[in-house]
Amino acid sequence: MRTAASRVRVGVESGGTAPVVGGLVALGPLLAADGLGLGVAAVSEPGPEPAGPAEAAAAAAMPPRRRLEFLAGRRAARRALRAVGLDCGEIPRSGRLPVFPPGRTASISHSTGIAVAVAGAPGRDLPLGCDLELRPLPREAARLVLREDEESLLADAGLPPGADAGWSVTELFSVKESAWKALTVMTGEGREGPADSLRGLRVSPREDGEDGLCVCLRADPARAVRVRVVRVGAGAFSYVIGRAGTRG
């Protein structure tokens, strides 16, 4: 389980979007070390225009706030791809899912007016998944996310005084969201995953003792990924860094 030295944080000293965006952007080198590109965008950026007719058509059918989130997510995805040396034009969608050009893919997440995306470097044939949660979840939400065999991971689960090793409900929720994106199958209607949703995934400490967590499908434990989580103020940003039992 993690220690105080291994915990990764993004400090948010004041309110507003800019400090959060800046803190997330500063994580770029951390993701690059894992062969990943990071993109961050805010809905408040001036001139949020679609990158092509397919994006424009999709955005036009959305309510105003959802339209801004959608376009911010596309900008974040293009920035993540550029971070790994890949250009990308417009990103249309099929149903609710983004459709990337051949050889390009990214995972996108939104929270409170900020979008993040994580892309894999060329030749990195590994699952992708990321999640941003800037609104902290109450402790009572744990029963919707965790099963009994996971509750010992929580920060208030009887840890010794001063131990900086527990995880918040928000962090564990975010970790499972990232893993769910990486472990589920995309279809034209959305994603096909565990019937029990996030409770159909099991999260546990990494056996190698390094920072982050391991998440597997309860119905198929061999399907598992490693996830790193970063505390962002009272929220969390998490992303899949590879398959469990492998490096990279």
C-alpha positions as CSV (number, residue, x, y, z in Angstrom):
1,M,0.0,0.0,0.0
2,R,1.2,3.5,-0.7
3,T,3.1,5.7,1.7
4,A,3.3,9.5,2.2
5,A,6.3,9.6,-0.1
6,S,4.7,7.9,-3.0
7,R,1.4,9.8,-3.0
8,V,1.1,12.1,-6.0
9,R,-0.9,15.3,-5.5
10,V,-1.9,18.3,-7.5
11,G,-2.1,21.3,-5.1
12,V,-5.0,23.6,-5.7
13,E,-4.3,26.7,-3.6
14,S,-7.2,28.8,-4.8
15,G,-10.5,28.5,-6.5
16,G,-11.2,28.7,-10.2
17,T,-10.4,26.6,-13.2
18,A,-6.9,28.0,-14.0
19,P,-5.0,26.4,-11.0
20,V,-6.6,23.0,-11.6
21,V,-5.8,23.1,-15.3
22,G,-2.2,24.2,-14.6
23,G,-1.7,21.5,-12.0
24,L,-3.0,18.8,-14.4
25,V,-0.9,20.1,-17.3
26,A,2.2,19.8,-15.0
27,L,1.5,16.0,-14.8
28,G,2.6,15.7,-18.4
29,P,6.1,14.4,-17.7
30,L,4.8,11.8,-15.3
31,L,2.5,10.3,-17.9
32,A,5.2,10.6,-20.6
33,A,7.4,8.3,-18.5
34,D,4.7,5.7,-18.9
35,G,4.5,6.2,-22.7
36,L,1.3,8.3,-22.4
37,G,0.3,11.7,-23.7
38,L,-1.8,14.0,-21.6
39,G,-4.2,16.7,-22.9
40,V,-6.2,19.2,-20.8
41,A,-8.8,21.7,-21.9
42,A,-11.3,24.0,-20.2
43,V,-14.8,24.8,-21.4
44,S,-14.0,28.5,-20.7
45,E,-11.3,28.7,-23.4
46,P,-12.1,31.3,-26.0
47,G,-13.3,30.3,-29.4
48,P,-14.2,26.7,-28.8
49,E,-14.9,25.8,-32.4
50,P,-15.5,22.3,-33.8
51,A,-12.6,20.8,-35.8
52,G,-14.8,19.7,-38.7
53,P,-18.3,19.1,-40.0
54,A,-18.9,15.9,-38.1
55,E,-17.9,17.5,-34.7
56,A,-20.1,20.5,-35.6
57,A,-23.1,18.3,-36.4
58,A,-22.7,16.4,-33.1
59,A,-22.2,19.6,-31.1
60,A,-25.2,21.3,-32.7
61,A,-27.6,18.7,-31.3
62,M,-26.4,19.2,-27.7
63,P,-27.6,21.6,-25.0
64,P,-25.2,24.5,-24.6
65,R,-23.3,23.2,-21.5
66,R,-22.9,19.7,-22.9
67,R,-21.7,21.2,-26.2
68,L,-18.9,23.1,-24.5
69,E,-17.9,19.9,-22.6
70,F,-17.9,17.9,-25.8
71,L,-15.7,20.3,-27.6
72,A,-13.3,20.6,-24.7
73,G,-13.0,16.8,-24.6
74,R,-12.1,16.8,-28.3
75,R,-9.5,19.5,-27.8
76,A,-8.0,17.6,-24.9
77,A,-7.9,14.4,-27.0
78,R,-6.0,16.2,-29.8
79,R,-3.6,17.7,-27.3
80,A,-3.0,14.3,-25.8
81,L,-2.3,12.8,-29.2
82,R,0.1,15.7,-30.1
83,A,1.9,14.9,-26.8
84,V,2.9,11.5,-28.3
85,G,3.7,12.9,-31.7
86,L,0.4,12.2,-33.5
87,D,-1.7,14.8,-35.4
88,C,-5.4,14.4,-35.4
89,G,-8.2,16.4,-37.0
90,E,-11.8,16.2,-36.0
91,I,-13.0,13.3,-33.8
92,P,-16.6,12.3,-34.7
93,R,-18.7,10.0,-32.7
94,S,-20.7,6.8,-33.1
95,G,-23.4,6.7,-30.5
96,R,-21.7,8.1,-27.4
97,L,-18.2,7.0,-28.3
98,P,-15.5,9.0,-30.0
99,V,-14.2,7.6,-33.4
100,F,-10.5,8.2,-33.9
101,P,-8.6,7.9,-37.2
102,P,-6.6,4.7,-37.6
103,G,-3.6,4.4,-35.4
104,R,-4.9,7.0,-32.9
105,T,-6.9,6.6,-29.8
106,A,-7.5,8.3,-26.5
107,S,-9.6,8.2,-23.3
108,I,-11.5,11.3,-22.4
109,S,-13.1,12.5,-19.1
110,H,-14.8,15.6,-18.0
111,S,-15.5,17.2,-14.6
112,T,-16.7,20.7,-13.5
113,G,-15.8,22.4,-16.7
114,I,-12.4,20.7,-17.3
115,A,-11.7,17.9,-19.8
116,V,-8.7,15.6,-19.7
117,A,-7.5,13.0,-22.2
118,V,-4.8,10.3,-22.2
119,A,-3.4,8.9,-25.4
120,G,-1.0,6.1,-26.0
121,A,2.3,6.5,-27.8
122,P,2.6,4.9,-31.3
123,G,3.3,1.1,-31.0
124,R,2.0,1.0,-27.4
125,D,-0.7,-1.7,-27.7
126,L,-2.0,-1.3,-24.2
127,P,-5.5,-0.5,-22.8
128,L,-6.4,3.2,-22.2
129,G,-8.6,4.6,-19.5
130,C,-8.7,7.9,-17.5
131,D,-11.1,9.6,-15.2
132,L,-11.3,13.1,-13.6
133,E,-13.5,13.6,-10.5
134,L,-13.3,17.2,-9.1
135,R,-16.4,16.9,-6.9
136,P,-15.6,14.7,-3.8
137,L,-17.9,11.9,-3.1
138,P,-19.3,11.4,0.5
139,R,-18.1,8.4,2.5
140,E,-21.6,7.0,2.3
141,A,-21.1,6.5,-1.5
142,A,-18.6,3.7,-0.8
143,R,-21.4,1.1,-0.8
144,L,-22.2,2.0,-4.4
145,V,-18.5,1.6,-5.5
146,L,-16.9,-1.1,-3.2
147,R,-17.6,-4.5,-1.8
148,E,-16.7,-5.7,1.6
149,D,-13.4,-7.1,0.5
150,E,-12.3,-3.6,-0.7
151,E,-13.4,-1.5,2.2
152,S,-10.0,-1.9,4.0
153,L,-8.5,0.4,1.4
154,L,-10.5,3.4,2.7
155,A,-8.7,6.1,4.5
156,D,-10.8,5.7,7.6
157,A,-10.6,1.9,7.8
158,G,-8.8,1.6,11.1
159,L,-5.3,2.7,9.9
160,P,-2.8,3.6,12.6
161,P,-2.5,7.2,13.6
162,G,-0.5,9.2,11.1
163,A,-0.6,6.5,8.4
164,D,-0.9,8.3,5.0
165,A,-1.9,5.1,3.2
166,G,-5.7,5.2,2.8
167,W,-7.7,6.1,-0.2
168,S,-10.8,8.3,-0.4
169,V,-14.0,7.1,-1.9
170,T,-13.5,9.6,-4.7
171,E,-10.1,8.2,-5.5
172,L,-11.3,4.6,-5.5
173,F,-14.3,5.5,-7.7
174,S,-12.0,7.3,-10.1
175,V,-9.7,4.3,-10.2
176,K,-12.5,2.0,-11.0
177,E,-13.9,4.3,-13.7
178,S,-10.5,4.4,-15.5
179,A,-10.2,0.6,-15.3
180,W,-13.7,0.1,-16.5
181,K,-12.9,2.1,-19.6
182,A,-9.8,0.0,-20.2
183,L,-11.4,-3.4,-19.5
184,T,-14.8,-3.1,-21.1
185,V,-15.6,-3.6,-24.8
186,M,-16.7,-0.7,-26.9
187,T,-19.8,-1.2,-29.1
188,G,-21.9,1.2,-31.2
189,E,-24.3,1.5,-28.3
190,G,-21.6,2.3,-25.7
191,R,-19.5,0.0,-23.5
192,E,-20.2,-3.6,-22.5
193,G,-18.9,-4.4,-19.1
194,P,-19.7,-6.1,-15.8
195,A,-23.3,-6.6,-15.0
196,D,-22.7,-5.2,-11.5
197,S,-21.0,-2.0,-12.9
198,L,-18.1,-0.7,-10.8
199,R,-18.9,-3.3,-8.1
200,G,-18.1,-5.9,-10.7
201,L,-14.5,-4.8,-10.6
202,R,-12.1,-5.5,-7.7
203,V,-9.5,-3.0,-6.6
204,S,-6.4,-4.0,-4.6
205,P,-2.9,-2.8,-3.8
206,R,-0.3,-3.5,-6.3
207,E,1.7,-6.6,-5.5
208,D,5.0,-4.9,-6.5
209,G,4.5,-2.3,-3.8
210,E,4.7,0.6,-6.2
211,D,2.3,3.6,-6.3
212,G,-1.2,2.9,-7.6
213,L,-3.7,0.1,-7.6
214,C,-4.6,-3.0,-9.4
215,V,-8.1,-3.5,-10.8
216,C,-9.5,-6.7,-12.2
217,L,-12.8,-8.1,-13.4
218,R,-14.3,-10.2,-10.7
219,A,-15.7,-12.5,-13.3
220,D,-12.3,-12.9,-15.0
221,P,-9.5,-11.9,-12.6
222,A,-6.9,-12.4,-15.3
223,R,-8.2,-9.3,-17.0
224,A,-6.5,-6.7,-14.8
225,V,-4.9,-3.3,-15.2
226,R,-2.6,-1.1,-13.1
227,V,-4.0,2.4,-12.3
228,R,-2.3,5.5,-10.9
229,V,-4.4,8.0,-9.1
230,V,-3.4,11.6,-8.4
231,R,-5.2,13.7,-5.8
232,V,-6.4,17.0,-7.2
233,G,-7.5,19.2,-4.4
234,A,-10.4,17.2,-2.8
235,G,-10.9,15.3,-6.0
236,A,-8.9,12.8,-8.1
237,F,-7.5,12.1,-11.6
238,S,-6.6,8.5,-12.4
239,Y,-5.3,6.8,-15.5
240,V,-4.4,3.2,-16.6
241,I,-0.6,2.7,-16.9
242,G,-0.6,-0.9,-18.2
243,R,-1.8,-4.4,-17.7
244,A,-1.3,-6.0,-14.4
245,G,1.8,-8.3,-14.3
246,T,3.6,-6.4,-17.1
247,R,5.8,-3.4,-17.3
248,G,4.7,-0.5,-19.6
